[in-house]
Amino acid sequence: MKGILPFYQLFYGLSFYRYFTRPPDFIPQNRFQIKFTIKDAKQLYLHVSKNNGFHPCYASIYDHGSNDNLNQKINTETIVYDRVFFDFDIDNHQAYQLKKQIQDLRSQGLNHQKKLQDDLKEKLRNLILDQRIAKIAIDEAKAFSIQIKEWFGSYPVLFFSGCKGCHAYTFFEPINNVDINQSLFWFAEKIKQNNQYQTLDLSVNKDAKNRLSRVPFSKHQYTGLTVVPFHVNNSYEEIMTKSIAPRIDPFTREAYYSGFGEYLQEIDLILKHNSKIPKENQIKAAGVNKNKSFTIVGDHRLFFKSIIGEPIKEYPGKDYVMYRCPFQDHEDYNPSFQVNKTGYKCYGCNRKGNYFQFLKDYNKWSDEEVKIHLRNMKRK
């Protein structure tokens, strides 16, 4: 396919340490190699070309930085995260049964009862093209993509999987030293609950670091349909047409960079901080702020309690507590510093804001100094 090698270079990088796998449908015989180390887009392209349409083609989501790190032979963490991967997939009993029948036949050989295999594949393909069984997953991925754009500034890159689901890659400026499994699973679990997504597969995010995903522009081994990108404005029919007759459009990874990486770092800091302090004093990572974005402090009353201690006054049945203003430029004999779940306000000096603004104003820090302080929390 014209342009596929440049696409892989832009999508995965010019050089890297990843796995390529072609998982079989049966227990492999001796010497049947299914996992390969790949170091650049050309190697990936060659493996895809050899296996495309016969076996599923998967590649590691992350560049592991070194061969030893890829094989988990060293403790040094050299993975640099520049994307997160979400998988949307619908359960369909009829599709499951067709896939199982194909797998049973393929276990006897790729061409065993080939006509029957082809007939079963055609039935599965018709479920996708004519009965539109992937529509729920695609629609939920589109809704998810719109939310990510609103909250973090850029759309994810969406791919139809070639069968009954789709994938979303959210890109950002590279980060490291993050517990990607814990932080991303927390996020995925919350967004699934808040939006009642039926098709978001949480297991993918629970093991995010070692996860592999289908290689873009590879063919699904049961349907012959191609893993192709699509946009939120594309109809189901347009996506299927692209999958049947794929084309590669210009792609620049940086054009999809969002603020999600910075948010992921903040979540990581809070979760690590919480693991070191008593539960009653923990800062709770929040859900969705429907007006704009996510915030990492779910209840500012707990945040201020962990920073400046117990409040002067609490009111049963009320959602706020009162402190004497911690800023030293005015007297506050009668507590006038109110803290509620989402922020604070002083009725004496009119200062107000959230946890970030408080750390900035109280310590006379710049935005960057606040971020450094939050990052250092995990070292304490």
N, C-alpha and C positions, 0 to 999 in steps of 0.2 A: 504494500500500500504506500503510495507516494507520500512522503513527509513524515512517516512514522518514526524514523530514527531521530530527526530533529525534535519531534514532539517528546520522545522519551528523554532526550538530553535536557529539555526545558522542564519537564515534569519531575524527573528523578535527580537530575544533576549530571555533570560531565563525568565525574568519577565518584564512587561510593563503595560501601561494603554492605551488600544485601544478599538475601537468599532468593533464588528462584525455585519454585516447587511445581511439580506436576502430579498431584496426588492421584493415585489410581483408585478405581472403583472396587478393588479387591485386594486381598493381602498379597503384596508383591513377592515374586519368587526371588531366590538368591541372585545377587548382582543386578537387580533392577533398581537403578539409582533414581531417586525421585527428588533429591535436593541438591542444588548446585550453588556455589558461591559466585556471585556476579559482581564485577567491579566497575562496569561502565555500561552505557546505554547500548553499545554495540553487542556486548555479550547477552544482554537482555533480549535484544531484537533477534539474535540468532536462536536463542532458546524458544522464544515465542513462535518464530517461523517454523521450527522443527515440530512443535507440539500442538500448534494452533488447530482447533477443530477436533483433535483426537483426545487430548487431555486438558483439564482445566489449567490455566496458566496463572500462577500467583507469584507476587513479589513482596518482599518486606516493605512495610510502610516507611520505616525509618532507616537512614544511613547510620550504621552502628560504629562508624569511625575507624575501626581496625578489624583485621581478621580475627584476632584473639577475642576481642570484645563480641564480635558476631557469634563466635563459638562458645562464648561464656567461659573462657579460660582464664580471664583476669578479672580483678575486682574494679579496676578503673572504669568509671562511667564516662564514655566518650560520645554517647549518642547525643546528637543535637536535634531538637524537635523543631520542625518548621511547619507542621500540619497536624491535624487530628482527623481521624477517619470515623464516619458513622455509617452504619449499615441498616437499611430498611428492607424487610423481607416479609412477605405475606405467607401465612400457613394456608395450604390448599390441599385437601385430601386427595383429590383426583390427580393433581400434579405429583404429589408424593408417590402415589401408586404407580404412575407411569415411570417416574424416575427409578423406582425400585425394580420394576420389570426390566428396564434397560440395563441397570447395574448388574442384575443377575445374569443377563445374556453376555454382557461384556466381561464378566468374570471368567467366561469360557473362551474369551478371545475377542479382540476388537471387531472382528468380522464374523463372529459366530452368529448364524441365522440373521445375516445382514438385512434381508428384506423385512423380517419382523422388527428388527431394531429400527429400521428406517420408518416403518409404519408407526411405531410407538413414538418416535421423535416427532413425526408429523402431527400426531395428536397433541403432544405437549406444546408444540409450536402454535397450533391452532388455539389452544387454551389462552395463550399469551396474546396472539394477534387478533383473534376474533372475539373471544370471550373476555378479553381485557382483564385477566386476573391480577396483573401487576399494577392496576390503576390505583388501588388504595395505597400501596407503598410509594408510588410515584407522587401522588397527591400529598401525602404526609411529608415526603422529602421536600417538596416545593414549599409547603407551609413552614417547615423548619428553616429552609434557606432564606425565606423572607424575614423570619425572626432574627436570624444571625446577621443579616444585612442591616436590620434596624438597630440591633444592639451593638454590633462590633464593626460596622462600617463597610463590609464587603460581602458579596454573596459567596457561599461555598461553590466549588466545582462539583456539579452533579453528573453522575454516570448511571445509565441504565445497565443492569448487570448481565443482560443477555438472557435472563429467564424471568423470574417473578419478583424481582426486587431492584433496588438501586443503592448507590453509594453517594456519600457527600464528603468531600475533602475541604476542610477549612484551613486556609494557609495563614501564616503570620511570620513576622521577623523571627529568625532562629533564636531559641532559648535553650538552656540546659539546667542541670541541677534541680529538676522538678520530678516529683513522684507522679509520673504521668498516669499510672494505673489508678491511683487513689483519687487524684484530682478530676480526671476525665470521667471516671465512673460516677463520682458525686454529681457532676454536671449532667451527664446523660440520664441518670436516675431522676433528678429533679425535673428536667425538661420533659421527660416522658410522663411523669406524674402530672405535672402542671397542664400539659396539653393533651393528655390521654392518647398519646400516640400508640396505636396498636402494633405497629410494624417495626419500631426501633429496637434493635437487638442489643441489649445491655451487655451480653457476654463479650461482645467485640471490644467494648470500652473497658471492661474489667481487666482484660489482658492486653491493653493497648500497645505496650512496648514491644511485645513479640509477635504482634498480629501481622498477618499477610493479607493482601487483598488482590482481587482479580486485576490483571494487567489491562490498562486501557487499550482498546482496539484489538483485544484478543477475542476469539469466538467461543461461545459457550459450547461445550462438547455434546450437549443433548439437543440443543435447538438450532445450532448454526447461526444464531443471532449474535451480533457483535456488541461488545461493551463500548458504548458511545456516550459522549457528553451531551447534556441537554440543558436548556434554560427554563426558568419558571414560566416563561410565556409560551413554551412549546406545548402543543396538544399531544394527547396520547398517540394519535395517528402520526404526527410529525416525528415523534421519538422513535416509533416502530419503523418508519420509513428510513430514518437515519441508520437504524440498526441493521436493516436489510441491505442498504447500499451506503455504507459508511464513507464519510469524507473527513479529512483532517483540516480543521480551520486553524488560523494563527493562534498561538497560545503563549502567554507570558505569565509565569507564576507570580511575579511581583504585583501584577495587576489585581490579584485576588487577596493580597495581604490584608489582614484585618487586625483589630485590637484584641483578638481572642487570646493570643499568647500572653500578653500582659495580664489579662484577667485570670488566666490559668495559673500564673505565678502567684497572684494574690490569694487565690483559693488554696494553693499549695501551702503558702505561709500560714494561713489561718488554720488549716487542718493539722499541720505539724505543731503549731502553737497549742491547739486544743488538746493534743495528745500528751502534753507535758503539764497541764494544770488541772485542778479539780473540776469535775463536771459542772458543778453549779456556777463556776466562774468562767466557763468557756464562752468564746465568741462564736455565735452560730452563723455559718455561711448562709446567706439568704437565697430566696427564690427569685422570681421575676419581679422587677419593678416595671409595671405595665406602661408607664409613661416613657421610659427611656431604655434602661439596661439592667444588668445585674449589679448588685452591690455585695461586698464580701461580709458585711456585718448585718446579721439578721435582726439583732436586738441590741440597740445601743446601751440599754440599761446594764446588760452584762458586760459590754465593752468598758464602760466607765467604771463599773465595780472592779474589774480586773486591773484598771489603771490607777484610779484615785481612791479606791476603797468603798466602804458602805455609804449610802446616802444619808443625809441628815433627817429627811422626812420621807416616809412612804405612806401611801394612801390606799387602804383596801378597796378594791373595786375600780381603782383608777389605773390608767395605763402609763402613768409617769411618776417619777421620783424627783426629789429636790436636793440640791447641794448648795453649799456656799460657793460662789463663783471661784473657780481655781485661778482665774487671771488676777494678778496682783495690783492692777492699776485702779481699783475702786473698792470701797468698803462694802461688805455684804453681811451685816449682822443677822438679818432675816433672810434665810436662803431664797435666792431668786434664780438659781441656775437649774432649769428644768431639763430633764432627760427623758425622752420617750423611746419607743421602739425604733424609730427611724432617724433620730437625730437629737440635737440639743438646741436650747435657746436660753440666753440670760436676759431677764427682764430688767436688770440693772444697767448693763452696758450694751445690750442689743446684739451681742455676738450670737451667731447661730450657724449651724452647719451639720456635717456628719463627722465620722471618726477621722477621715483624712484631713478635713479642714481644721479640726481640733488639734491634731498633732502638728500641723503646719503653723497655726497661730500661736499655740501655747509654747512651742519650742523655738519659734521664729525660724523655721526651716523652709527651704525651697521645696518644690514638688519632688525633685530628685532625692533630696535628703530624707523626705518622708518614705519614699520607695525603698531607699537603702535601709532605713530603720526597720521596715516591715520585712525585708529580706533577711535582716540579721536576727529577727525573732527566732528563727529556727536554730540558730547557733547557741542560743542561751540555755 
